[in-house]
Amino acid sequence: MKFLSFGILLFALTFCGIGDRLKNLGGTSGSGGSENSPTRSDSGGSGAEKPVLTAQQQSIQDSAIETKWDEQGISWKLPAGWPKMQVMKESLNYGSPANGFLIASISIMPSSFPSDSSIEATYTQALEMLKQGKYESARWLEIDGVKGVEWVEAMPEIKDGPRRHQWIAFRNYQGQNQQLNIMVSTDGNKFDRQRDTFAAIMYSMKIAKG
């Protein structure tokens, strides 16, 4: 049973391409705009936008069930069809190939790590990816009082390749300097019909601080 659970988790991580992302968490690798109209925000971290839900996204949230990551004091509201795959102290995975995946990871940084410079670099790189057409949107976004960088990837060249809505931020929690890496993802050719669901999940996030 443990081997089967590991196999399912490995499939989801491969599907979402998180292996490559984790190599670049410190300064690498949003929602808004349409697939044909890239958008960006230059407001800077101090003036980050806050999520504004559409009526459809609010409806999805209202009918969803709160799912808690007790080890990290974080929660989301997940619709039906988003089962638990694996939850560990520093990583979480819910979802299925039919609906997509929620993947969250925590990276614990030294107290001396330059979090502000790192998140600024993440934003700068997101703008470059936007310019190259690899992202459809990128912006500073504050979720539950935590300011980070959000982006939505453009349609991948291979239509059934992974496409992600992702947000990266830093927080101080239980004496730790933590980087939060949160993504919702599915195949490129399924993304548009899940777009509102992904936004509803991402923007429902509650984040403990201190």
N, C-alpha and C positions, 0 to 999 in steps of 0.2 A: 504493500500500500504506500509506503514512503517513497519507493522507487517510482510508482505511478504518479504521485503528487509532484515529485521533482520533474518528471517528464512533462507534465502539463505546464508547470511554471516555466520550464525552459522553452517550450513552444511559444508561450505568450511573450516572453522577453525577446525571443528571436523575431517574432511577428512585429513587435513594436520597434525593433532596432535599438533597444536600450543599451546593448553592449557597447556600441560605438559611442553613444551619448555619455556613458559613465566614464569613458576615457577622457572626456573634455568638460566635465561638470564645472570646473572652476571658472571658465570664461567662454563657453561655447553655447553651442546651442546654449498667439494671441487670438479675444476673438473679435471680430468686427470686419466689415467690408464684405464684398462678394468675391467669388473666385476670379472674376475678370477685372476686379478693381482693387489692386493692392492699396493698403492703407498703412500709415505710420503715425507715430506720436513723437513729437520732439519736446514734450513738456518737461522731461527730466524726472529723476526719481522723486524729487521734492514735490512735484506737482502731478503725481501719478493719477490716472483716471480711476474711477471706481466702476464696477460692473453695473450695467443697466439691462435688466432682463426684458425680453419681449414677452408678449402675452403667452405665446406658445411655450417659451422657456419657463415662465412662472408656473404654468399649468403642469409641466413635467415635474418641477420641484415640489409642487403642492401634493402630488400624488405619489411621491417617492418616499422611501423609508430611510431614516438616519442610520448610517453605518459608521461606527466609531473605531478609530485606531487608538486603543487605550494606551499603548506603549508610548505614543507620541502626542497624545492629547489633540488629535486632529480628527475631524469627522466630515463626511459628505452625505448627501441625500442621493441614494441610488434607486433607479426605477427597477421594476421586475425584470428578470433576465440578466442580472448582474451578480452572479454567485461569487462567493469567496473562493479564491484559488489558493493563495498562500499569504499569510501575515506573519512577519517576523519583526524584530525590534527596530530594524532600520530599513525595511522594505515591505511593501504591501502590493497585492495584485488581486483585483476583482474583475470579473467579466467573462466573456465567451467569444468565440469567433463570430457568432451570429450577430452580436450587438456591439462588440468592441471591448476594449480593455481600459481600466483605470490602473495606472502604475504609479506608485509614489516611492521615492527613496530619500533617505536622510544621509547626508555626508557630514561627519563631525570634523570641524576644522580646528586648528590650534587657536587659542585666544588671540594670538598675534596676527592671525590671517587677515589680510586687508579686504574685508567683505565689501566695503563700499567701492573700492577700485575694481573688484571682481565683477560685481553686478553691473557697473558702468561698462566694463569690457563686454559683458554678455549682451547688453543693449546695443553697443556699437557693432558687434558681430551680427546681431539680428538685423540691423539696418542694412548691413552689407549683403546678407542673404536675401533680404527684401529687394534690394537693387538688382541682384542677380536673377530674380524671378523664382527663387527657391522657396520663399515665404510669400503668402498672400497678405499678411498683416503682421505688424510688430508694434508694440507699445509698452510704456510703463503702465502697470496695473496694480492697484491696491486691492487685496482680497482680505477681508476681515481684519483690517488694520495693518497688514503686512504688505510692504511695497516690493514689487518684483517686476520681472520682464515676462511678457506674454507674447507668444506668436502662434500663428497657424501656418502650417506648411502648405505649399501649393500642390496641385495634383502631381504625383510622381510620374516619371516617364513611363514606367511600367504601371499600368492602370490598377492592377491588384497589389501593387507594392504598398507598404505602410505609409499612412499619412497621419500627422499628429497635431493636436492642439496642446500646447505645453506652456508651463509657467515655472520660472525659477526665482527663488528669493532666499534671503537669509533671515534667521531669527536667533535670539538668545533664549535658550530653554533649558531649565534645570542645570544651569551653570555651563552649558555647552554653546559654542558658536556653531550653529547648524546651517547647512545649505539644504533647502527644500527643492526637490525636483519632481514636479507633478505633471503627468501627461494622461490624456485620453486619446485613444488611437484605434483606427480600423483600416481596412483596405481602402486605397484611394477611390475605387469605384463605388464604395459604400458610404464614403465620408459625408457627402451632402445630405443624405437622408438621416444621418445621425448628428448633424451639426448642432441642432437645438438641444438635443440630449446631452451632448458633450459640454456645451456652454452651461446648461442647467446644473450638471454635476460639478464642474470646475468652480462655478460661482456660488455654490452652496457650501463651500468649504469653510469650516470653523477651525481656527488655529490658536492653540494655547500659547501664551507667552510667559516669560519670566520663570 
